[in-house]
Amino acid sequence: MPRNERIDSDLVVVGAGAAGLYSALTAASLGASVTVISATPLAQTASYWAQGGLAAALGADDSPELHLADTERAGRGLVRRSAAEVLVNEAPEMIGRLQEIRMRFDADSSGDLALGLEGGHSRRRIVHAGGSSTGRRLARQLSAALVREPKVTILEGARASNLWTEDGRVVGVVCEDDRAVRARATVIATGGAAALWNRTTNPPGSIGIGIMLARSAGAAVADLEFVQFHPTAVVGVPGREGFLISEAIRGEGATLVGPDGERFVDELAPRDEVAREIWAMLDQHAVESVGLDMTSVDAERFPNINDALMQAGIDPSKELIPVAPAAHYLMGGVVSDLNGATTVAGLYVIGESACSGLHGANRLASNSLSECIVFGARAARSALDEPTVSSGEPPSSVPLQLPSRETREAMWRNAGLVRDRSGLEQLLEDPYPLAALVARCALAREESRGAHWRSDFPSLDSGLDSMHAVISGTDPAFEHWQ
Ligand SMILES: Cc1cc2nc3c(=O)[nH]c(=O)nc-3n(C[C@H](O)[C@H](O)[C@H](O)COP(=O)(O)OP(=O)(O)OC[C@H]3O[C@@H](n4cnc5c(N)ncnc54)[C@H](O)[C@@H]3O)c2cc1C
């Protein structure tokens, strides 16, 4: 499409990870015309990198109620129950929908879905594809299904730079190169912001651009103080820095050992606990990493992890893998209701950019890919009920601001696993606006809960149960969500 050209669609989806792809596919299957804008190739999305799988209560010994209880336990008193209920009730059916588009999940010897165990889950309920290649296969399958849809236009290598608004309603998107898409509804699916921290498991594009676009259009954001640090990212191995070793490996029996070679943590406790125990061990012994011992695990079952480690010169069947926590997943984001609607008319948000309250203060492993599918579908259906828009000329594109290396280092230093007032205050003047927003939420939450650990407020304040730090204007205000 030439520069300055304009496309009209029923729906425009910004982002082509699991959430954006599935939402676009749902809308297309309902007969809508859809434009998908994607800044990076498929292989550079967090969805493609996902190793664990999708959580759904499918086992004979499992139920949505048990899945809900585990989600709430991990979320530390901050999970919005209505959002979690949607996820746990609809995830099993969504697995079936994915199979209908020829997504092949791993099966056991009887041909039934093989269900894996991960930290914080009381039952085996994680479906995988190709062992630890779940995200890659899911993203490929979704994108293959989408390109077969005749009314779908995909703008690859295009970066949304601003939202097109008229009379308080979002009516489309403008790209950096001035191409514009007008639509009845706009869906933000740009992923999270964990790459804003310099030690991260995320692809470089996870810097929260969509969250900032939505905020510029007036949408409320919330819970930005909650970024999950994955306990086991590879450190000290050139070329593999931040490479994630899936929780599924610990689910199959891998253990964590300190410098003395002894185990020191329940490896399957929720992520925030495991990450902090590792952090304390690193601090106590002044070392960079602890050891992940997967010598008892059949590494061939996790081919992409095995291959990546072997290429880096580590044989996981014989050696310890050096690991430490890294920024991994943003629980906060753009405030959304149970259908992905934001506080601005015509604007929806799904996947890791969204904050429905589902994950509370700490996401339960493998709930996010399920969220992408469940809420991606709901948002598509709801967005197509928006009225048709008539609009004038689009605005010009706005140059996008990207975080500097200094910002990313400052985020790690001052908004890392353990924070305090003086460090957070240093982020308030950071030139990257999202860094300052994270700091404002983290300063407002004067307690320690889930992934947010304040050394100056080390206890949980039960008065903040179910209270979400919401920024509509400049400063956060606590809101009770149910
Ligand atoms: C290494 C790793 C392993 C993981 N493992 C699991 C797992 O096993 N199970 C699980 O449930 N979760 C897992 N997660 C988390 C999960 O993968 C993500 O939360 C989820 O994939 C996010 O999907 P998304 O569609 O919201 O965003 P992404 O998959 O991150 O996609 C974002 C899209 O937005 C596009 N984009 C960004 N900015 C712009 C812009 N300005 N204009 C246009 N396009 C833009 C990008 O190009 C990309 O297409 C893992 C994450 C990582 C990093």
The ligand as a Tripos MOL2 file, in Angstrom:
@<TRIPOS>MOLECULE
LIG
   53    58     1     0     0
SMALL
NO_CHARGES

@<TRIPOS>ATOM
      1 C1          9.9610  -16.4730   26.4800 C.3       1 LIG1
      2 C2          8.5090  -16.4100   26.8360 C.ar      1 LIG1
      3 C3          7.8310  -17.5760   27.1630 C.ar      1 LIG1
      4 C4          6.4780  -17.5340   27.4990 C.ar      1 LIG1
      5 N1          5.8120  -18.6950   27.7590 N.ar      1 LIG1
      6 C5          4.4820  -18.6600   27.9800 C.ar      1 LIG1
      7 C6          3.7190  -19.8490   28.1070 C.ar      1 LIG1
      8 O1          4.2500  -20.9350   27.9860 O.2       1 LIG1
      9 N2          2.4000  -19.7610   28.3490 N.ar      1 LIG1
     10 C7          1.7670  -18.5700   28.4660 C.ar      1 LIG1
     11 O2          0.5570  -18.5470   28.6960 O.2       1 LIG1
     12 N3          2.4530  -17.4150   28.3300 N.ar      1 LIG1
     13 C8          3.7780  -17.4340   28.0690 C.ar      1 LIG1
     14 N4          4.4650  -16.2690   27.9100 N.ar      1 LIG1
     15 C9          3.7110  -15.0210   27.9000 C.3       1 LIG1
     16 C10         2.9420  -14.9360   26.6020 C.3       1 LIG1
     17 O3          3.7450  -15.4610   25.5640 O.3       1 LIG1
     18 C11         2.5580  -13.5160   26.2720 C.3       1 LIG1
     19 O4          1.9180  -12.9210   27.3570 O.3       1 LIG1
     20 C12         1.6120  -13.4870   25.0970 C.3       1 LIG1
     21 O5          2.1550  -14.2310   24.0320 O.3       1 LIG1
     22 C13         1.3510  -12.0640   24.6570 C.3       1 LIG1
     23 O6          0.6510  -12.1290   23.4510 O.3       1 LIG1
     24 P1          0.1550  -10.8080   22.7640 P.3       1 LIG1
     25 O7         -0.5600  -11.2410   21.5480 O.co2     1 LIG1
     26 O8         -0.5360   -9.9670   23.7470 O.co2     1 LIG1
     27 O9          1.5010  -10.0290   22.3720 O.3       1 LIG1
     28 P2          2.8380  -10.4580   21.4950 P.3       1 LIG1
     29 O10         2.8120  -11.8960   21.2170 O.co2     1 LIG1
     30 O11         3.9470   -9.8780   22.2290 O.co2     1 LIG1
     31 O12         2.5820   -9.6860   20.1550 O.3       1 LIG1
     32 C14         2.6460   -8.2750   20.1100 C.3       1 LIG1
     33 C15         2.4560   -7.8230   18.6740 C.3       1 LIG1
     34 O13         2.3160   -6.4110   18.6640 O.3       1 LIG1
     35 C16         3.1200   -5.8710   17.6190 C.3       1 LIG1
     36 N5          3.3900   -4.4690   17.9290 N.ar      1 LIG1
     37 C17         3.9600   -3.9210   19.0270 C.ar      1 LIG1
     38 N6          3.9600   -2.5790   18.9230 N.ar      1 LIG1
     39 C18         3.3620   -2.2910   17.7350 C.ar      1 LIG1
     40 C19         3.0600   -1.0860   17.0410 C.ar      1 LIG1
     41 N7          3.3440    0.1250   17.5580 N.pl3     1 LIG1
     42 N8          2.4610   -1.1620   15.8370 N.ar      1 LIG1
     43 C20         2.1540   -2.3610   15.2610 C.ar      1 LIG1
     44 N9          2.4030   -3.5370   15.8880 N.ar      1 LIG1
     45 C21         3.0020   -3.4890   17.0920 C.ar      1 LIG1
     46 C22         4.3300   -6.7860   17.5690 C.3       1 LIG1
     47 O14         4.9990   -6.6640   16.3360 O.3       1 LIG1
     48 C23         3.6210   -8.1360   17.7380 C.3       1 LIG1
     49 O15         3.1040   -8.5500   16.4960 O.3       1 LIG1
     50 C24         5.8100  -16.2850   27.5580 C.ar      1 LIG1
     51 C25         6.4940  -15.1230   27.2300 C.ar      1 LIG1
     52 C26         7.8280  -15.1780   26.8620 C.ar      1 LIG1
     53 C27         8.5390  -13.9150   26.5020 C.3       1 LIG1
@<TRIPOS>BOND
     1     1     2 1
     2     2     3 ar
     3     2    52 ar
     4     3     4 ar
     5     4     5 ar
     6     4    50 ar
     7     5     6 ar
     8     6     7 ar
     9     6    13 1
    10     7     8 2
    11     7     9 ar
    12     9    10 ar
    13    10    11 2
    14    10    12 ar
    15    12    13 ar
    16    13    14 ar
    17    14    15 1
    18    14    50 ar
    19    15    16 1
    20    16    17 1
    21    16    18 1
    22    18    19 1
    23    18    20 1
    24    20    21 1
    25    20    22 1
    26    22    23 1
    27    23    24 1
    28    24    25 2
    29    24    26 1
    30    24    27 1
    31    27    28 1
    32    28    29 2
    33    28    30 1
    34    28    31 1
    35    31    32 1
    36    32    33 1
    37    33    34 1
    38    33    48 1
    39    34    35 1
    40    35    36 1
    41    35    46 1
    42    36    37 ar
    43    36    45 ar
    44    37    38 ar
    45    38    39 ar
    46    39    40 ar
    47    39    45 ar
    48    40    41 1
    49    40    42 ar
    50    42    43 ar
    51    43    44 ar
    52    44    45 ar
    53    46    47 1
    54    46    48 1
    55    48    49 1
    56    50    51 ar
    57    51    52 ar
    58    52    53 1
@<TRIPOS>SUBSTRUCTURE
     1 LIG1         1 GROUP 0 **** ****
